[in-house]
């Protein structure tokens, strides 16, 4: 598919820095076979579903609940951005203290529950409160999942892994706004928000399932054998000292 056409998936030939021992980008099947990468893909899907709901359904729901106009929505989104800006460092600190996987899992589940509560809101205050919880959870989540990606993705995989994540993001963002918009128009805004929350919660469960394996230590490389077994090799700095 499109993945095969990306430059990150093909080894450069004839470049000055190419060498016979240079690490080759992993094929698609290797990335998808890795549990940690599948966890990251699931988390990215849930994040983009939330963004799609934020753009398509939230403004409609706000107008329904408390008659929000363009100025009201602008104020709300600007205020929530400030809340997220303040919450991001806290999310990073929690990821360092408690572990990135734990914080990513908890915050993604909290965000899904906040979206689930939006159809129950009947006032401006309750709507703002649910949106604020969602924004704080998303800020903590993005900090934690970025730290986790750095932990579990070997250096030689990062270009290919990011390309695959971006493809999942683009496909999701290309389909979910349309799907949620149609659902809101034909069934109702509440149904669209609950559907988005269910997909987000499902992605959290998939993240939990796939991320239960051992994390790769920072600075190490991972090699997956054809049999599917994994083994760790020393970091470059450690490997350079051997045999001296």
C-alpha positions in Angstrom: 0.0 0.0 0.0 1.1 3.6 0.6 3.4 2.5 3.3 5.7 0.8 0.8 6.1 4.1 -1.1 7.4 6.1 1.9 11.1 6.9 1.8 11.5 5.8 5.5 10.7 2.2 4.5 13.4 2.0 1.8 17.1 1.9 2.4 19.0 4.7 0.8 21.5 3.4 -1.8 24.7 5.2 -2.7 24.5 7.7 0.1 27.7 8.8 1.8 26.6 7.5 5.2 25.4 4.2 4.1 27.3 1.2 5.3 26.9 -2.6 5.0 26.2 -2.8 8.8 23.7 0.0 8.8 20.3 -0.8 10.4 17.6 -1.4 7.8 14.1 0.0 8.3 11.7 -2.7 9.4 9.1 -4.1 7.0 5.4 -3.4 7.8 4.8 -6.9 9.1 7.6 -6.4 11.7 6.1 -3.2 13.0 2.6 -4.7 13.2 3.9 -7.8 14.9 5.4 -5.8 17.7 3.0 -5.4 20.6 4.3 -2.0 21.6 3.8 -0.5 18.2 0.3 -1.9 18.1 -0.4 -0.2 21.4 0.8 3.1 20.0 -1.4 2.6 16.9 -4.5 1.9 19.0 -3.8 5.0 21.1 -3.4 7.2 18.1 -6.7 6.0 16.7 -8.5 6.9 19.9 -6.9 10.3 20.1 -8.0 11.2 16.5 -11.5 9.9 17.1 -11.7 12.4 20.0 -10.4 15.2 17.8 -13.0 14.4 15.2 -15.8 14.5 17.8 -14.3 17.8 19.1 -14.6 19.4 15.6 -17.9 18.0 14.4 -20.2 17.2 17.2 -19.1 19.3 20.2 -20.1 22.6 18.6 -23.5 21.2 17.7 -24.0 19.9 21.2 -23.0 23.1 22.8 -25.5 25.0 20.6 -28.2 22.6 21.6 -27.5 22.6 25.4 -26.9 26.2 26.1 -27.3 28.1 22.8 -23.6 28.6 22.2 -22.8 30.9 19.3 -19.6 31.5 17.4 -18.2 33.8 20.1 -19.2 31.4 22.9 -17.4 28.5 21.1 -14.3 30.6 20.5 -14.2 31.6 24.1 -14.6 28.0 25.3 -12.0 26.5 23.0 -9.5 29.3 23.8 -10.1 28.8 27.6 -9.7 25.0 27.2 -6.4 25.5 25.3 -5.1 27.4 28.3 -6.2 24.7 30.6 -4.5 22.1 28.4 -1.3 24.2 28.3 -1.2 24.3 32.1 -2.0 20.6 32.4 0.7 19.4 29.9 3.7 19.8 32.3 1.8 18.0 35.0 1.1 15.1 32.7 4.8 14.9 31.8 5.7 14.9 35.5 3.2 12.2 36.3 4.5 10.1 33.4 8.0 10.4 34.8 6.9 9.6 38.4 4.3 7.0 37.8 5.3 5.5 34.5 4.2 6.6 31.0 2.1 3.5 30.3 0.1 3.9 33.5 -0.6 7.6 32.9 -1.4 7.1 29.2 -3.9 4.3 30.1 -5.6 6.2 32.9 -5.8 9.5 31.0 -7.2 8.0 27.8 -9.9 6.2 29.8 -10.7 9.4 31.7 -11.0 11.3 28.4 -13.4 8.7 27.0 -15.6 9.0 30.1 -15.6 12.8 29.8 -16.9 12.5 26.2 -19.5 10.0 27.5 -20.7 12.5 30.0 -21.4 15.3 27.4 -24.8 14.0 26.3 -25.8 14.2 30.0 -24.9 17.9 30.4 -27.9 20.2 30.7 -26.1 23.6 31.4 -23.2 25.7 30.3 -21.3 24.9 33.6 -21.6 21.2 33.3 -20.7 21.3 29.6 -17.6 23.3 30.4 -16.7 21.0 33.3 -16.8 17.9 31.1 -14.8 19.6 28.3 -12.2 20.7 30.8 -11.8 17.2 32.2 -11.5 15.9 28.6 -8.8 18.5 27.8 -6.8 17.9 30.9 -6.9 14.1 30.3 -5.8 14.6 26.7 -2.9 16.8 27.7 -1.7 14.2 30.2 -2.2 11.5 27.7 -0.2 13.1 24.9 2.7 13.7 27.2 2.7 10.2 28.5 2.2 8.4 25.1 5.0 10.5 23.6 7.3 9.4 26.4 6.2 5.8 25.9 6.9 5.9 22.2 10.4 7.1 22.9 10.9 4.2 25.3 9.6 1.3 23.2 10.7 2.3 19.7 14.2 1.5 18.7 16.2 4.3 17.0 16.3 2.4 13.7 12.5 2.1 13.7 11.4 5.6 14.4 11.0 6.9 10.9 9.0 4.0 9.8 6.9 3.8 13.0 6.1 7.5 12.8 5.1 7.1 9.2 2.7 4.3 10.1 1.2 6.3 13.0 0.6 9.3 10.6 -1.2 7.0 8.2 -3.5 5.8 10.9 -4.0 9.4 11.9 -4.9 10.5 8.4 -7.2 7.6 7.6 -9.0 8.1 10.9 -9.3 11.8 10.5 -10.4 11.3 6.9 -13.3 9.1 7.9 -14.4 9.9 11.4 -15.6 13.5 11.0 -17.9 12.3 8.2 -19.1 9.3 10.1 -19.8 11.2 13.3 -21.4 14.1 11.4 -23.8 11.7 9.6 -24.6 10.0 12.9 -25.3 13.3 14.6 -27.6 14.4 11.8 -29.5 11.1 11.4 -29.6 9.7 14.9 -28.7 12.5 17.3 -25.8 14.3 18.8 -25.9 12.2 21.9 -25.5 9.0 19.9 -22.6 10.5 18.0 -20.8 11.4 21.2 -21.5 8.1 22.8 -20.2 6.3 19.7 -17.0 8.4 19.8 -16.6 7.6 23.5 -17.1 3.9 22.9 -14.4 3.9 20.2 -12.0 5.9 22.5 -12.6 3.5 25.3 -12.1 0.6 23.0 -8.7 2.0 21.9 -7.8 2.4 25.6 -8.5 -1.3 26.1 -6.5 -2.2 23.1 -3.7 -0.1 24.3 -3.8 -1.8 27.7 -3.8 -5.3 26.1 -0.9 -4.6 23.7 1.3 -2.6 26.1 1.4 -5.3 28.8 4.7 -6.7 27.4 8.1 -5.7 28.7 9.2 -2.2 27.6 12.5 -1.8 25.8 15.1 0.0 27.8 16.1 3.4 26.5 19.2 3.4 24.4 18.9 -0.2 23.4 18.0 -1.8 20.0 15.6 -4.6 19.5 15.9 -7.3 16.9 13.0 -9.5 16.1 13.9 -12.9 14.8 12.0 -14.6 12.0 10.5 -16.9 14.6 9.0 -13.9 16.4 11.2 -14.0 19.4 12.8 -10.8 20.6 16.3 -10.2 22.0 18.0 -7.1 23.2 21.5 -6.0 22.2 23.6 -3.5 23.9 23.4 0.2 23.2 25.9 1.7 20.8 28.0 3.2 23.5 28.3 -0.1 25.3 28.9 -2.1 22.2 31.7 0.2 21.2 33.7 -0.7 24.3 33.6 -4.4 23.7 36.8 -6.0 22.4 39.0 -3.1 23.3 
